[in-house]
Amino acid sequence: MWGILIAILSGALMSIQGVFNTGVTKQTSIWVSASFVQFTALLVCLGAWVVTGRQGYFKELFKIDNKYMLLGGVLGAFITYTVIKSVDTLGPAMANMFIITAQLIVAYLIEIFGICGTEKVPFEWRKLVGLVLVIAGIIIFKWNRGNCT
């Protein structure tokens, strides 16, 4: 149950963050906004690390088996950029529908193929039907006077 609540909170925070970042971008630039987001995230993470007793040290990062896993921050910069651009272009609701749909598709493919050390799961038709329903939901949401534009 906690996992579901945390996931809901995560989705809500991501939607709000996308709107905030887009607003900052309109008054600065996309890379200034993205840099500020990443910098303030660093400060919050460092603060949380200090407050929680500093379990783990940065030197442990260099002992990670699969070094490519350390690219999460790099991906974070591009995630911030693409969220800002999509919210600016499509609006918050439509942008998030496409973002979440892409997340579902990629996450399911990662699970099916066991990519990046995840546990491989068997393909299930019902999950594919669920993805098709999500896509149908986007079409219905976008439906405009008998036309999907």
N, C-alpha and C positions, 0 to 999 in steps of 0.2 A: 504494500500500500504506500509506503514511504517513497518508493521508487516512482510510482505514478504521480504522486503529489510533487515531487522534485522535478519530474519531467514537465509537468504542467507549468510549474513556476519558471522553469528554464525557457519554455516556449513563450510565455508571457513577457519575460524579461528581454528575450531576443527581439520580440516585436516592438517593444518600447524603445530598446536601444537603437534599432534601425531607424525609427522616426527621429530620435534625438540626434543621431549621427548625420542624418540627412539634413536636419535643420542647421547643424553646425557647418556642414559643407556649403550650404547656401550663403553663409556669411564669411567663409574662409576658402578653403579648397578641399578636394577630396583627400589628398595626401596629408594635409595638415590635420584634418579631422581624424583620419585613420591613425596617424602618429599619436595624436592626443589620446585616442581610445587605448592604443597599445601601451602607452606610457603610464596612463592612470591605472590600467589593469596590472602592470608591473608593480606599481606602488602598493596597490591593494594586496596583491599576492605576497609581496615582501612583508607587509605589515601583518598579514595573517600568519605567515611563517614565523615571525618573531613572537606574536601573541600566543601561538599554539605550542611553544616550547622548542621550536627549531628541530623537530625530528627530521633527520635526513639532511645531508649537506650537498652543496652544488657539485663537489668532486664526484659524487655518486653518479651524476649524469654521464660522466665519461666512461663509466663501467657498463652502460647500457649495451646489450648484445647487438641489437639492430639499430645502428646509428641513424637510419632514415626516420625512425620514430621521433627523433628530436626536431623534425621539421614542422611540428604542430604550430609553433609560433609563426613560422613563415606562412603556413596555410592561414593562420589567423589574420594576418595582414591582408591577404587576398579575400578572405571571407568578409572582412570589414568593408573592403572596397566594393565587392560585388553586391553586398546587402545595400549599401548606400545607393549605388547606381540603380539597383532594381526597385527600391522603394521610391526613389526620385522619379523613375520612368513609369512604373506601374501603379504606384500607390501602395500603402502598407498591406492591405488585405490580399490583393492579387499577388504581390511580390512574395508574401509569406506562403501563399498556396503553392506557388511554383517551387519555392525553396524547400518546403516540407515534402512535397512530392518527390523532388530530386533526392532529398535525404533518404526517404523511404526506399526508393529504387536502388540507390547505391548501397545503402546499408544491407538490403536483402541480398544483393549480388555478392557483397563481401561475406555474408554468412553462408550463402550457397557454395561459394568457392573456397571458403576458409582463408581468405586473404589477410595478410598482416598478422598472422598468428591467432586469428579468431577461430573459435570452434566451428567446424564445418557442420551445416545442417542440411537435411535433405530438402529438395524442392517440394513445395506443396501447392497444388492448384488453388486451394482456397485463399492462399496469400496473394497469388497472382490476381485472382478475382477481386480481392480487396484493393489492390493497387489500381485495377481498372475502375473500380467504383470511386476511388479518390480522383482519378482523372475525369470521370464523368461528373463528379462534384464540381470540379473547376469549370467544366463546360456549362453546367447549370448555373453556377455562380456568375459566370460571365455573360450568360444569355441576355440579349437585349432586344426586346420587341420582336421576337421571332428570328432574330439574327444573332449569330455568335460572332461578335466583332472584337 
